[in-house]
Amino acid sequence: MAQEVRGVIAPGKNEPVRVETIVVPDPGPHEAVVRVQACGVCHTDLHYKQGGINDEFPFLLGHEAAGVVESVGDGVTDVAPGDFVILNWRAVCGKCRACLRGRPWYCFDTHNARQRMTLTDGTELSPALGIGAFAEKTLVAAGQCTKVDPAVSPAVAGLLGCGVMAGIGAAINTGGVGRGDSVAVIGCGGVGDAAIAGSYLAGAAKVIAVDIDDRKLATARTMGATHTVNSAETDPVEAIRELTGGFGADVVIEAVGRPETYKQAFYARDLAGTVVLVGVPTPEMKLELPLLDVFGRGGALKSSWYGDCLPSRDFPMLVDLHLQGRLPLEKFVSEAIQLDEVEKAFERMHHGDVLRSVVVL
């Protein structure tokens, strides 16, 4: 039987979000209804609100979430009612050419719930990243549910569903950071700080945090940065080279998504080093680099999709590391808020006042 719950709706481009009653249908085949316990306020949700993703309004926002499976549809075998899960937005198909080649983190046919949640008048909602978790309950594809140890706090666990996983994965999965490496991270928001934490976890000898905000650089220190560079005051390329014996870093992670910071990353890496782009650019941005420099410097230029993660592999592992005290996920949570405070949380995020606001239900 369909249920009515509260959820946060973005009604139109740049309009204030509001809490509405939404209708969650019973799960169909290969679907699950999840009672949401916590959901982080991610910059991607703001992009949806601003019309930067597409114009399929109204949106049901929220995607960085954890909760408990309430019910499942036919054919669901991996999760059951009562399971504590983290929601992911790249449920792999297992059948596409990437999956069949043993690279499911590149899955080209990820799936979402087939049914749509609606407003009470029947208006269909577009769930952010196929999740829509700024709500008391949400309908997802069962493959979007990853079971983890229920001992973890939901407010912490949900962050692995997007930003924190993107950053940690950019360092470990995409960048291949290992023991003794030098790493520079440009942009110290939630994703950048997660890349710093991931680099520290992987055993990097030197982790250089770069940002224009001293508040963010101070936070980066708590995540494992060994050095900081304020790029509003110092040329970051020269500073990174100076800190790495004149060579540049083994891995440079660009967590801003702008051409100018990408160029900094390119020239701040060592010869044959690796650049990882995890910051998300906008469609109009263009990059121009001398092709001779691209050839002559060797190495690798990579982009990181969702931290190249495989949720079934990575989420449980990172939760276990957190419960062991080796991954301080709690440091990412700046504040706990209610559903009706999401609009204000967007403002605080825009001004750089928080690392992550988390809706707790």
C-alpha angles and dihedrals in degrees: 000000000000116000132214116223138157121266141166114253130195099207099186145346111310092347117138113266118245139193113251137171109259131191117232113196124216111272116269126205112323092003133115137198112221127197101223116225100175139001129185122227103240128189089240089067088056089051089055091049091050093049092248095131102042139311099255094127139203096059127191099217132211131071110163095089152139131193148128126292108244102180140351136206131231118303097025112135107150097066135027137192110290096031116132108229144177114223119231131192098213106063102178120230099211091216110069123098092264093051093045090052090056095256103109092156085074093050109162096198107048114166143218135189113300094215122071128228113229146194115257090264090058098259107151118236127217107223114220108255088349093295115080098192104164082099139088089247134008139191117231140159108274089238088065089067117086116189115225139168107295090215089083120093111256090224089059099037095054092061089068087064092078132338102033092044090048092055099041090045092049088059102038106024103031103024095037092219110189143173114313097010125139114230133186122195118197112202120029105209121119095297094043093049089050089053088052091050090048092050091050090048091051092055102256110174095212126026115184118196118204125192141129094236118078090202090060092046090054090053090048088060090059090053094056107280111150094192135021133206125194101211091195088067104027135039100255095207092055092043093051091047091050091051092050101050093269094299107094130240124306090229127021117190117200108205099169105067101221130125094236094052091044089056089051089053092048094053095038094062125091119253106281089013126133132255117199120195110204098146110098115237125206122247097257096055118111130193124211121188130161104260090217089060091050089052098039098049095053118190125097138303110200139173119213119220110200088333088299084275131168102208095207089055103034107036097059092043094051092045089053091050089051093050088050089056094247098110115045099208091158089072090070094062109090098171144351115232141174129247093262091057098062095100091055090046089057089055093050091048092049090054093047093244096131139036094208133350110202125203107221117197 
